[in-house]
Amino acid sequence: MTYSEWADEYKHSADMLKEKITVLRGQLLTAPVEQLRELNFRISTMYGMYLDCMDTAKNLRKRKGVAF
């Protein structure tokens, strides 16, 4: 596997996480009060994962010499 392929996999994972975060943020608007804490926890956890994936993808691209 090349750095480029590896970076693409991390970017794809980041994109999937971003989509899921968008869905969860939409659920915040209609969720019962009891679920708000759990939803916010899930969103913040996934956002951290998203940032890690994007950072890793960018670092792998830099090793290859191509930036996003």
PDB file of N, H, CA, C and O in Angstrom:
ATOM      1  N   MET A   1       0.840  -1.171   0.000  1.00  0.00           N
ATOM      2  CA  MET A   1       0.000   0.000   0.000  1.00  0.00           C
ATOM      3  C   MET A   1       0.894   1.248   0.000  1.00  0.00           C
ATOM      4  O   MET A   1       1.865   1.332   0.752  1.00  0.00           O
ATOM      5  N   THR A   2       0.551   2.191  -0.842  1.00  0.00           N
ATOM      6  H   THR A   2      -0.238   2.122  -1.452  1.00  0.00           H
ATOM      7  CA  THR A   2       1.332   3.421  -0.935  1.00  0.00           C
ATOM      8  C   THR A   2       0.814   4.451   0.082  1.00  0.00           C
ATOM      9  O   THR A   2      -0.277   4.306   0.633  1.00  0.00           O
ATOM     10  N   TYR A   3       1.623   5.492   0.314  1.00  0.00           N
ATOM     11  H   TYR A   3       2.509   5.610  -0.134  1.00  0.00           H
ATOM     12  CA  TYR A   3       1.194   6.573   1.202  1.00  0.00           C
ATOM     13  C   TYR A   3      -0.091   7.215   0.689  1.00  0.00           C
ATOM     14  O   TYR A   3      -0.968   7.581   1.471  1.00  0.00           O
ATOM     15  N   SER A   4      -0.191   7.346  -0.606  1.00  0.00           N
ATOM     16  H   SER A   4       0.522   7.049  -1.241  1.00  0.00           H
ATOM     17  CA  SER A   4      -1.372   7.966  -1.205  1.00  0.00           C
ATOM     18  C   SER A   4      -2.627   7.142  -0.932  1.00  0.00           C
ATOM     19  O   SER A   4      -3.664   7.692  -0.563  1.00  0.00           O
ATOM     20  N   GLU A   5      -2.536   5.844  -1.110  1.00  0.00           N
ATOM     21  H   GLU A   5      -1.693   5.397  -1.410  1.00  0.00           H
ATOM     22  CA  GLU A   5      -3.674   4.957  -0.848  1.00  0.00           C
ATOM     23  C   GLU A   5      -4.046   4.983   0.631  1.00  0.00           C
ATOM     24  O   GLU A   5      -5.223   5.000   0.993  1.00  0.00           O
ATOM     25  N   TRP A   6      -3.047   4.984   1.452  1.00  0.00           N
ATOM     26  H   TRP A   6      -2.091   4.970   1.159  1.00  0.00           H
ATOM     27  CA  TRP A   6      -3.253   5.015   2.892  1.00  0.00           C
ATOM     28  C   TRP A   6      -3.934   6.326   3.297  1.00  0.00           C
ATOM     29  O   TRP A   6      -4.868   6.325   4.099  1.00  0.00           O
ATOM     30  N   ALA A   7      -3.464   7.430   2.743  1.00  0.00           N
ATOM     31  H   ALA A   7      -2.705   7.431   2.092  1.00  0.00           H
ATOM     32  CA  ALA A   7      -4.059   8.744   3.016  1.00  0.00           C
ATOM     33  C   ALA A   7      -5.509   8.782   2.552  1.00  0.00           C
ATOM     34  O   ALA A   7      -6.368   9.346   3.229  1.00  0.00           O
ATOM     35  N   ASP A   8      -5.779   8.179   1.396  1.00  0.00           N
ATOM     36  H   ASP A   8      -5.081   7.720   0.846  1.00  0.00           H
ATOM     37  CA  ASP A   8      -7.152   8.138   0.879  1.00  0.00           C
ATOM     38  C   ASP A   8      -8.075   7.381   1.824  1.00  0.00           C
ATOM     39  O   ASP A   8      -9.224   7.780   2.012  1.00  0.00           O
ATOM     40  N   GLU A   9      -7.594   6.303   2.417  1.00  0.00           N
ATOM     41  H   GLU A   9      -6.660   5.979   2.265  1.00  0.00           H
ATOM     42  CA  GLU A   9      -8.403   5.536   3.365  1.00  0.00           C
ATOM     43  C   GLU A   9      -8.726   6.362   4.609  1.00  0.00           C
ATOM     44  O   GLU A   9      -9.856   6.343   5.097  1.00  0.00           O
ATOM     45  N   TYR A  10      -7.735   7.082   5.114  1.00  0.00           N
ATOM     46  H   TYR A  10      -6.817   7.097   4.718  1.00  0.00           H
ATOM     47  CA  TYR A  10      -7.981   7.937   6.281  1.00  0.00           C
ATOM     48  C   TYR A  10      -8.952   9.061   5.930  1.00  0.00           C
ATOM     49  O   TYR A  10      -9.830   9.393   6.727  1.00  0.00           O
ATOM     50  N   LYS A  11      -8.799   9.650   4.741  1.00  0.00           N
ATOM     51  H   LYS A  11      -8.086   9.381   4.094  1.00  0.00           H
ATOM     52  CA  LYS A  11      -9.701  10.717   4.309  1.00  0.00           C
ATOM     53  C   LYS A  11     -11.121  10.181   4.164  1.00  0.00           C
ATOM     54  O   LYS A  11     -12.078  10.851   4.551  1.00  0.00           O
ATOM     55  N   HIS A  12     -11.262   8.994   3.615  1.00  0.00           N
ATOM     56  H   HIS A  12     -10.485   8.450   3.301  1.00  0.00           H
ATOM     57  CA  HIS A  12     -12.581   8.377   3.465  1.00  0.00           C
ATOM     58  C   HIS A  12     -13.213   8.142   4.844  1.00  0.00           C
ATOM     59  O   HIS A  12     -14.402   8.403   5.033  1.00  0.00           O
ATOM     60  N   SER A  13     -12.433   7.657   5.791  1.00  0.00           N
ATOM     61  H   SER A  13     -11.468   7.446   5.637  1.00  0.00           H
ATOM     62  CA  SER A  13     -12.934   7.454   7.152  1.00  0.00           C
ATOM     63  C   SER A  13     -13.366   8.778   7.771  1.00  0.00           C
ATOM     64  O   SER A  13     -14.393   8.846   8.446  1.00  0.00           O
ATOM     65  N   ALA A  14     -12.586   9.826   7.542  1.00  0.00           N
ATOM     66  H   ALA A  14     -11.752   9.772   6.994  1.00  0.00           H
ATOM     67  CA  ALA A  14     -12.929  11.147   8.062  1.00  0.00           C
ATOM     68  C   ALA A  14     -14.242  11.643   7.459  1.00  0.00           C
ATOM     69  O   ALA A  14     -15.074  12.219   8.160  1.00  0.00           O
ATOM     70  N   ASP A  15     -14.422  11.418   6.168  1.00  0.00           N
ATOM     71  H   ASP A  15     -13.747  10.950   5.598  1.00  0.00           H
ATOM     72  CA  ASP A  15     -15.654  11.839   5.506  1.00  0.00           C
ATOM     73  C   ASP A  15     -16.869  11.096   6.064  1.00  0.00           C
ATOM     74  O   ASP A  15     -17.932  11.688   6.252  1.00  0.00           O
ATOM     75  N   MET A  16     -16.708   9.813   6.324  1.00  0.00           N
ATOM     76  H   MET A  16     -15.844   9.332   6.171  1.00  0.00           H
ATOM     77  CA  MET A  16     -17.807   9.028   6.904  1.00  0.00           C
ATOM     78  C   MET A  16     -18.143   9.525   8.306  1.00  0.00           C
ATOM     79  O   MET A  16     -19.317   9.623   8.664  1.00  0.00           O
ATOM     80  N   LEU A  17     -17.127   9.836   9.096  1.00  0.00           N
ATOM     81  H   LEU A  17     -16.174   9.755   8.806  1.00  0.00           H
ATOM     82  CA  LEU A  17     -17.357  10.366  10.441  1.00  0.00           C
ATOM     83  C   LEU A  17     -18.067  11.712  10.372  1.00  0.00           C
ATOM     84  O   LEU A  17     -18.970  11.980  11.165  1.00  0.00           O
ATOM     85  N   LYS A  18     -17.667  12.551   9.434  1.00  0.00           N
ATOM     86  H   LYS A  18     -16.933  12.333   8.790  1.00  0.00           H
ATOM     87  CA  LYS A  18     -18.286  13.859   9.292  1.00  0.00           C
ATOM     88  C   LYS A  18     -19.772  13.737   8.952  1.00  0.00           C
ATOM     89  O   LYS A  18     -20.598  14.487   9.472  1.00  0.00           O
ATOM     90  N   GLU A  19     -20.104  12.789   8.078  1.00  0.00           N
ATOM     91  H   GLU A  19     -19.433  12.180   7.655  1.00  0.00           H
ATOM     92  CA  GLU A  19     -21.508  12.551   7.731  1.00  0.00           C
ATOM     93  C   GLU A  19     -22.308  12.100   8.949  1.00  0.00           C
ATOM     94  O   GLU A  19     -23.425  12.565   9.173  1.00  0.00           O
ATOM     95  N   LYS A  20     -21.732  11.196   9.732  1.00  0.00           N
ATOM     96  H   LYS A  20     -20.824  10.819   9.551  1.00  0.00           H
ATOM     97  CA  LYS A  20     -22.419  10.704  10.925  1.00  0.00           C
ATOM     98  C   LYS A  20     -22.599  11.822  11.953  1.00  0.00           C
ATOM     99  O   LYS A  20     -23.639  11.904  12.607  1.00  0.00           O
ATOM    100  N   ILE A  21     -21.594  12.676  12.094  1.00  0.00           N
ATOM    101  H   ILE A  21     -20.750  12.610  11.562  1.00  0.00           H
ATOM    102  CA  ILE A  21     -21.691  13.810  13.017  1.00  0.00           C
ATOM    103  C   ILE A  21     -22.833  14.736  12.596  1.00  0.00           C
ATOM    104  O   ILE A  21     -23.584  15.227  13.439  1.00  0.00           O
ATOM    105  N   THR A  22     -22.956  14.967  11.306  1.00  0.00           N
ATOM    106  H   THR A  22     -22.345  14.568  10.622  1.00  0.00           H
ATOM    107  CA  THR A  22     -24.036  15.819  10.788  1.00  0.00           C
ATOM    108  C   THR A  22     -25.401  15.233  11.149  1.00  0.00           C
ATOM    109  O   THR A  22     -26.309  15.962  11.547  1.00  0.00           O
ATOM    110  N   VAL A  23     -25.539  13.925  11.008  1.00  0.00           N
ATOM    111  H   VAL A  23     -24.801  13.333  10.684  1.00  0.00           H
ATOM    112  CA  VAL A  23     -26.798  13.257  11.360  1.00  0.00           C
ATOM    113  C   VAL A  23     -27.080  13.413  12.851  1.00  0.00           C
ATOM    114  O   VAL A  23     -28.201  13.734  13.246  1.00  0.00           O
ATOM    115  N   LEU A  24     -26.062  13.185  13.673  1.00  0.00           N
ATOM    116  H   LEU A  24     -25.152  12.925  13.352  1.00  0.00           H
ATOM    117  CA  LEU A  24     -26.250  13.287  15.123  1.00  0.00           C
ATOM    118  C   LEU A  24     -26.585  14.714  15.543  1.00  0.00           C
ATOM    119  O   LEU A  24     -27.398  14.913  16.446  1.00  0.00           O
ATOM    120  N   ARG A  25     -25.979  15.701  14.909  1.00  0.00           N
ATOM    121  H   ARG A  25     -25.319  15.539  14.176  1.00  0.00           H
ATOM    122  CA  ARG A  25     -26.301  17.097  15.234  1.00  0.00           C
ATOM    123  C   ARG A  25     -27.754  17.407  14.885  1.00  0.00           C
ATOM    124  O   ARG A  25     -28.410  18.182  15.581  1.00  0.00           O
ATOM    125  N   GLY A  26     -28.252  16.812  13.821  1.00  0.00           N
ATOM    126  H   GLY A  26     -27.720  16.183  13.256  1.00  0.00           H
ATOM    127  CA  GLY A  26     -29.657  16.979  13.468  1.00  0.00           C
ATOM    128  C   GLY A  26     -30.570  16.354  14.511  1.00  0.00           C
ATOM    129  O   GLY A  26     -31.646  16.877  14.798  1.00  0.00           O
ATOM    130  N   GLN A  27     -30.136  15.228  15.077  1.00  0.00           N
ATOM    131  H   GLN A  27     -29.261  14.802  14.844  1.00  0.00           H
ATOM    132  CA  GLN A  27     -30.925  14.558  16.107  1.00  0.00           C
ATOM    133  C   GLN A  27     -30.988  15.369  17.393  1.00  0.00           C
ATOM    134  O   GLN A  27     -31.929  15.219  18.173  1.00  0.00           O
ATOM    135  N   LEU A  28     -29.997  16.226  17.621  1.00  0.00           N
ATOM    136  H   LEU A  28     -29.233  16.348  16.988  1.00  0.00           H
ATOM    137  CA  LEU A  28     -30.003  17.074  18.819  1.00  0.00           C
ATOM    138  C   LEU A  28     -31.235  17.969  18.872  1.00  0.00           C
ATOM    139  O   LEU A  28     -31.729  18.295  19.951  1.00  0.00           O
ATOM    140  N   LEU A  29     -31.725  18.363  17.706  1.00  0.00           N
ATOM    141  H   LEU A  29     -31.324  18.098  16.829  1.00  0.00           H
ATOM    142  CA  LEU A  29     -32.858  19.284  17.648  1.00  0.00           C
ATOM    143  C   LEU A  29     -34.167  18.657  18.117  1.00  0.00           C
ATOM    144  O   LEU A  29     -35.053  19.354  18.611  1.00  0.00           O
ATOM    145  N   THR A  30     -34.286  17.343  17.962  1.00  0.00           N
ATOM    146  H   THR A  30     -33.566  16.776  17.561  1.00  0.00           H
ATOM    147  CA  THR A  30     -35.549  16.687  18.299  1.00  0.00           C
ATOM    148  C   THR A  30     -35.423  15.657  19.419  1.00  0.00           C
ATOM    149  O   THR A  30     -36.413  15.033  19.801  1.00  0.00           O
ATOM    150  N   ALA A  31     -34.236  15.479  19.937  1.00  0.00           N
ATOM    151  H   ALA A  31     -33.431  15.986  19.627  1.00  0.00           H
ATOM    152  CA  ALA A  31     -34.005  14.440  20.958  1.00  0.00           C
ATOM    153  C   ALA A  31     -34.598  14.868  22.299  1.00  0.00           C
ATOM    154  O   ALA A  31     -34.619  16.052  22.636  1.00  0.00           O
ATOM    155  N   PRO A  32     -35.079  13.885  23.053  1.00  0.00           N
ATOM    156  CA  PRO A  32     -35.535  14.176  24.412  1.00  0.00           C
ATOM    157  C   PRO A  32     -34.365  14.644  25.276  1.00  0.00           C
ATOM    158  O   PRO A  32     -33.210  14.319  25.003  1.00  0.00           O
ATOM    159  N   VAL A  33     -34.670  15.390  26.291  1.00  0.00           N
ATOM    160  H   VAL A  33     -35.608  15.654  26.513  1.00  0.00           H
ATOM    161  CA  VAL A  33     -33.642  15.962  27.167  1.00  0.00           C
ATOM    162  C   VAL A  33     -32.719  14.879  27.734  1.00  0.00           C
ATOM    163  O   VAL A  33     -31.524  15.116  27.911  1.00  0.00           O
ATOM    164  N   GLU A  34     -33.258  13.707  28.014  1.00  0.00           N
ATOM    165  H   GLU A  34     -34.229  13.515  27.870  1.00  0.00           H
ATOM    166  CA  GLU A  34     -32.467  12.623  28.596  1.00  0.00           C
ATOM    167  C   GLU A  34     -31.354  12.147  27.657  1.00  0.00           C
ATOM    168  O   GLU A  34     -30.343  11.618  28.120  1.00  0.00           O
ATOM    169  N   GLN A  35     -31.526  12.328  26.372  1.00  0.00           N
ATOM    170  H   GLN A  35     -32.347  12.758  25.996  1.00  0.00           H
ATOM    171  CA  GLN A  35     -30.554  11.832  25.397  1.00  0.00           C
ATOM    172  C   GLN A  35     -29.528  12.884  24.969  1.00  0.00           C
ATOM    173  O   GLN A  35     -28.551  12.549  24.299  1.00  0.00           O
ATOM    174  N   LEU A  36     -29.732  14.127  25.338  1.00  0.00           N
ATOM    175  H   LEU A  36     -30.526  14.399  25.882  1.00  0.00           H
ATOM    176  CA  LEU A  36     -28.837  15.195  24.879  1.00  0.00           C
ATOM    177  C   LEU A  36     -27.401  14.987  25.329  1.00  0.00           C
ATOM    178  O   LEU A  36     -26.472  15.208  24.552  1.00  0.00           O
ATOM    179  N   ARG A  37     -27.210  14.567  26.561  1.00  0.00           N
ATOM    180  H   ARG A  37     -27.965  14.387  27.191  1.00  0.00           H
ATOM    181  CA  ARG A  37     -25.850  14.352  27.072  1.00  0.00           C
ATOM    182  C   ARG A  37     -25.133  13.255  26.285  1.00  0.00           C
ATOM    183  O   ARG A  37     -23.970  13.402  25.909  1.00  0.00           O
ATOM    184  N   GLU A  38     -25.843  12.162  26.043  1.00  0.00           N
ATOM    185  H   GLU A  38     -26.788  12.044  26.348  1.00  0.00           H
ATOM    186  CA  GLU A  38     -25.253  11.049  25.293  1.00  0.00           C
ATOM    187  C   GLU A  38     -24.929  11.469  23.859  1.00  0.00           C
ATOM    188  O   GLU A  38     -23.857  11.151  23.345  1.00  0.00           O
ATOM    189  N   LEU A  39     -25.845  12.176  23.222  1.00  0.00           N
ATOM    190  H   LEU A  39     -26.715  12.435  23.640  1.00  0.00           H
ATOM    191  CA  LEU A  39     -25.599  12.626  21.850  1.00  0.00           C
ATOM    192  C   LEU A  39     -24.401  13.570  21.783  1.00  0.00           C
ATOM    193  O   LEU A  39     -23.561  13.441  20.893  1.00  0.00           O
ATOM    194  N   ASN A  40     -24.317  14.503  22.704  1.00  0.00           N
ATOM    195  H   ASN A  40     -25.000  14.607  23.427  1.00  0.00           H
ATOM    196  CA  ASN A  40     -23.178  15.418  22.723  1.00  0.00           C
ATOM    197  C   ASN A  40     -21.866  14.678  22.959  1.00  0.00           C
ATOM    198  O   ASN A  40     -20.841  15.023  22.370  1.00  0.00           O
ATOM    199  N   PHE A  41     -21.895  13.667  23.814  1.00  0.00           N
ATOM    200  H   PHE A  41     -22.728  13.387  24.292  1.00  0.00           H
ATOM    201  CA  PHE A  41     -20.696  12.860  24.053  1.00  0.00           C
ATOM    202  C   PHE A  41     -20.276  12.135  22.776  1.00  0.00           C
ATOM    203  O   PHE A  41     -19.098  12.124  22.418  1.00  0.00           O
ATOM    204  N   ARG A  42     -21.245  11.532  22.097  1.00  0.00           N
ATOM    205  H   ARG A  42     -22.202  11.541  22.388  1.00  0.00           H
ATOM    206  CA  ARG A  42     -20.943  10.820  20.852  1.00  0.00           C
ATOM    207  C   ARG A  42     -20.394  11.762  19.788  1.00  0.00           C
ATOM    208  O   ARG A  42     -19.447  11.426  19.078  1.00  0.00           O
ATOM    209  N   ILE A  43     -20.998  12.945  19.683  1.00  0.00           N
ATOM    210  H   ILE A  43     -21.768  13.219  20.259  1.00  0.00           H
ATOM    211  CA  ILE A  43     -20.544  13.923  18.698  1.00  0.00           C
ATOM    212  C   ILE A  43     -19.113  14.355  18.995  1.00  0.00           C
ATOM    213  O   ILE A  43     -18.277  14.403  18.094  1.00  0.00           O
ATOM    214  N   SER A  44     -18.830  14.667  20.255  1.00  0.00           N
ATOM    215  H   SER A  44     -19.510  14.627  20.988  1.00  0.00           H
ATOM    216  CA  SER A  44     -17.479  15.129  20.592  1.00  0.00           C
ATOM    217  C   SER A  44     -16.444  14.024  20.397  1.00  0.00           C
ATOM    218  O   SER A  44     -15.321  14.293  19.970  1.00  0.00           O
ATOM    219  N   THR A  45     -16.813  12.794  20.704  1.00  0.00           N
ATOM    220  H   THR A  45     -17.726  12.576  21.051  1.00  0.00           H
ATOM    221  CA  THR A  45     -15.897  11.667  20.499  1.00  0.00           C
ATOM    222  C   THR A  45     -15.613  11.466  19.012  1.00  0.00           C
ATOM    223  O   THR A  45     -14.462  11.313  18.603  1.00  0.00           O
ATOM    224  N   MET A  46     -16.672  11.468  18.214  1.00  0.00           N
ATOM    225  H   MET A  46     -17.608  11.593  18.545  1.00  0.00           H
ATOM    226  CA  MET A  46     -16.503  11.282  16.773  1.00  0.00           C
ATOM    227  C   MET A  46     -15.758  12.445  16.140  1.00  0.00           C
ATOM    228  O   MET A  46     -15.008  12.250  15.183  1.00  0.00           O
ATOM    229  N   TYR A  47     -15.954  13.647  16.656  1.00  0.00           N
ATOM    230  H   TYR A  47     -16.564  13.806  17.433  1.00  0.00           H
ATOM    231  CA  TYR A  47     -15.247  14.800  16.114  1.00  0.00           C
ATOM    232  C   TYR A  47     -13.743  14.676  16.378  1.00  0.00           C
ATOM    233  O   TYR A  47     -12.925  15.023  15.526  1.00  0.00           O
ATOM    234  N   GLY A  48     -13.395  14.183  17.553  1.00  0.00           N
ATOM    235  H   GLY A  48     -14.059  13.901  18.245  1.00  0.00           H
ATOM    236  CA  GLY A  48     -11.983  13.935  17.842  1.00  0.00           C
ATOM    237  C   GLY A  48     -11.398  12.901  16.891  1.00  0.00           C
ATOM    238  O   GLY A  48     -10.270  13.046  16.422  1.00  0.00           O
ATOM    239  N   MET A  49     -12.169  11.858  16.611  1.00  0.00           N
ATOM    240  H   MET A  49     -13.086  11.740  16.992  1.00  0.00           H
ATOM    241  CA  MET A  49     -11.726  10.834  15.670  1.00  0.00           C
ATOM    242  C   MET A  49     -11.579  11.425  14.264  1.00  0.00           C
ATOM    243  O   MET A  49     -10.631  11.114  13.543  1.00  0.00           O
ATOM    244  N   TYR A  50     -12.531  12.279  13.889  1.00  0.00           N
ATOM    245  H   TYR A  50     -13.302  12.531  14.474  1.00  0.00           H
ATOM    246  CA  TYR A  50     -12.479  12.948  12.584  1.00  0.00           C
ATOM    247  C   TYR A  50     -11.196  13.764  12.450  1.00  0.00           C
ATOM    248  O   TYR A  50     -10.499  13.679  11.439  1.00  0.00           O
ATOM    249  N   LEU A  51     -10.891  14.557  13.479  1.00  0.00           N
ATOM    250  H   LEU A  51     -11.458  14.626  14.301  1.00  0.00           H
ATOM    251  CA  LEU A  51      -9.681  15.378  13.439  1.00  0.00           C
ATOM    252  C   LEU A  51      -8.420  14.520  13.348  1.00  0.00           C
ATOM    253  O   LEU A  51      -7.484  14.867  12.628  1.00  0.00           O
ATOM    254  N   ASP A  52      -8.396  13.401  14.076  1.00  0.00           N
ATOM    255  H   ASP A  52      -9.157  13.120  14.661  1.00  0.00           H
ATOM    256  CA  ASP A  52      -7.248  12.497  14.007  1.00  0.00           C
ATOM    257  C   ASP A  52      -7.085  11.923  12.604  1.00  0.00           C
ATOM    258  O   ASP A  52      -5.970  11.854  12.087  1.00  0.00           O
ATOM    259  N   CYS A  53      -8.191  11.510  11.987  1.00  0.00           N
ATOM    260  H   CYS A  53      -9.097  11.566  12.407  1.00  0.00           H
ATOM    261  CA  CYS A  53      -8.128  10.952  10.630  1.00  0.00           C
ATOM    262  C   CYS A  53      -7.640  11.992   9.629  1.00  0.00           C
ATOM    263  O   CYS A  53      -6.812  11.688   8.771  1.00  0.00           O
ATOM    264  N   MET A  54      -8.150  13.217   9.735  1.00  0.00           N
ATOM    265  H   MET A  54      -8.823  13.464  10.432  1.00  0.00           H
ATOM    266  CA  MET A  54      -7.726  14.270   8.812  1.00  0.00           C
ATOM    267  C   MET A  54      -6.253  14.599   8.998  1.00  0.00           C
ATOM    268  O   MET A  54      -5.529  14.787   8.021  1.00  0.00           O
ATOM    269  N   ASP A  55      -5.810  14.670  10.239  1.00  0.00           N
ATOM    270  H   ASP A  55      -6.398  14.518  11.033  1.00  0.00           H
ATOM    271  CA  ASP A  55      -4.404  14.967  10.512  1.00  0.00           C
ATOM    272  C   ASP A  55      -3.496  13.869   9.965  1.00  0.00           C
ATOM    273  O   ASP A  55      -2.461  14.154   9.364  1.00  0.00           O
ATOM    274  N   THR A  56      -3.885  12.625  10.174  1.00  0.00           N
ATOM    275  H   THR A  56      -4.726  12.393  10.663  1.00  0.00           H
ATOM    276  CA  THR A  56      -3.090  11.503   9.672  1.00  0.00           C
ATOM    277  C   THR A  56      -3.054  11.504   8.151  1.00  0.00           C
ATOM    278  O   THR A  56      -2.000  11.286   7.552  1.00  0.00           O
ATOM    279  N   ALA A  57      -4.205  11.751   7.520  1.00  0.00           N
ATOM    280  H   ALA A  57      -5.061  11.928   8.006  1.00  0.00           H
ATOM    281  CA  ALA A  57      -4.256  11.792   6.059  1.00  0.00           C
ATOM    282  C   ALA A  57      -3.344  12.895   5.523  1.00  0.00           C
ATOM    283  O   ALA A  57      -2.617  12.681   4.553  1.00  0.00           O
ATOM    284  N   LYS A  58      -3.378  14.060   6.143  1.00  0.00           N
ATOM    285  H   LYS A  58      -3.969  14.233   6.931  1.00  0.00           H
ATOM    286  CA  LYS A  58      -2.525  15.172   5.695  1.00  0.00           C
ATOM    287  C   LYS A  58      -1.052  14.837   5.873  1.00  0.00           C
ATOM    288  O   LYS A  58      -0.236  15.134   4.999  1.00  0.00           O
ATOM    289  N   ASN A  59      -0.707  14.223   6.996  1.00  0.00           N
ATOM    290  H   ASN A  59      -1.369  13.982   7.705  1.00  0.00           H
ATOM    291  CA  ASN A  59       0.692  13.845   7.219  1.00  0.00           C
ATOM    292  C   ASN A  59       1.162  12.812   6.206  1.00  0.00           C
ATOM    293  O   ASN A  59       2.296  12.886   5.732  1.00  0.00           O
ATOM    294  N   LEU A  60       0.321  11.862   5.871  1.00  0.00           N
ATOM    295  H   LEU A  60      -0.600  11.802   6.256  1.00  0.00           H
ATOM    296  CA  LEU A  60       0.678  10.863   4.865  1.00  0.00           C
ATOM    297  C   LEU A  60       0.836  11.510   3.491  1.00  0.00           C
ATOM    298  O   LEU A  60       1.724  11.130   2.727  1.00  0.00           O
ATOM    299  N   ARG A  61      -0.009  12.474   3.174  1.00  0.00           N
ATOM    300  H   ARG A  61      -0.730  12.782   3.795  1.00  0.00           H
ATOM    301  CA  ARG A  61       0.104  13.191   1.898  1.00  0.00           C
ATOM    302  C   ARG A  61       1.414  13.976   1.848  1.00  0.00           C
ATOM    303  O   ARG A  61       2.070  14.030   0.808  1.00  0.00           O
ATOM    304  N   LYS A  62       1.789  14.580   2.968  1.00  0.00           N
ATOM    305  H   LYS A  62       1.255  14.536   3.813  1.00  0.00           H
ATOM    306  CA  LYS A  62       3.053  15.333   3.005  1.00  0.00           C
ATOM    307  C   LYS A  62       4.242  14.425   2.755  1.00  0.00           C
ATOM    308  O   LYS A  62       5.203  14.824   2.097  1.00  0.00           O
ATOM    309  N   ARG A  63       4.184  13.205   3.276  1.00  0.00           N
ATOM    310  H   ARG A  63       3.403  12.881   3.811  1.00  0.00           H
ATOM    311  CA  ARG A  63       5.292  12.266   3.041  1.00  0.00           C
ATOM    312  C   ARG A  63       5.429  11.946   1.568  1.00  0.00           C
ATOM    313  O   ARG A  63       6.531  11.739   1.061  1.00  0.00           O
ATOM    314  N   LYS A  64       4.299  11.909   0.891  1.00  0.00           N
ATOM    315  H   LYS A  64       3.403  12.077   1.303  1.00  0.00           H
ATOM    316  CA  LYS A  64       4.324  11.643  -0.552  1.00  0.00           C
ATOM    317  C   LYS A  64       4.662  12.920  -1.325  1.00  0.00           C
ATOM    318  O   LYS A  64       5.137  12.862  -2.459  1.00  0.00           O
ATOM    319  N   GLY A  65       4.411  14.074  -0.698  1.00  0.00           N
ATOM    320  H   GLY A  65       4.025  14.122   0.223  1.00  0.00           H
ATOM    321  CA  GLY A  65       4.696  15.333  -1.368  1.00  0.00           C
ATOM    322  C   GLY A  65       3.496  15.978  -2.009  1.00  0.00           C
ATOM    323  O   GLY A  65       3.646  16.903  -2.809  1.00  0.00           O
ATOM    324  N   VAL A  66       2.282  15.503  -1.671  1.00  0.00           N
ATOM    325  H   VAL A  66       2.161  14.752  -1.021  1.00  0.00           H
ATOM    326  CA  VAL A  66       1.064  16.064  -2.230  1.00  0.00           C
ATOM    327  C   VAL A  66       0.165  16.507  -1.092  1.00  0.00           C
ATOM    328  O   VAL A  66      -0.134  15.716  -0.197  1.00  0.00           O
ATOM    329  N   ALA A  67      -0.272  17.759  -1.111  1.00  0.00           N
ATOM    330  H   ALA A  67      -0.030  18.401  -1.838  1.00  0.00           H
ATOM    331  CA  ALA A  67      -1.152  18.275  -0.057  1.00  0.00           C
ATOM    332  C   ALA A  67      -2.602  18.208  -0.518  1.00  0.00           C
ATOM    333  O   ALA A  67      -2.880  18.180  -1.717  1.00  0.00           O
ATOM    334  N   PHE A  68      -3.519  18.184   0.436  1.00  0.00           N
ATOM    335  H   PHE A  68      -3.293  18.208   1.410  1.00  0.00           H
ATOM    336  CA  PHE A  68      -4.954  18.193   0.095  1.00  0.00           C
ATOM    337  C   PHE A  68      -5.347  19.542  -0.422  1.00  0.00           C
ATOM    338  O   PHE A  68      -6.510  19.758  -0.764  1.00  0.00           O
TER     339      PHE A  68
END
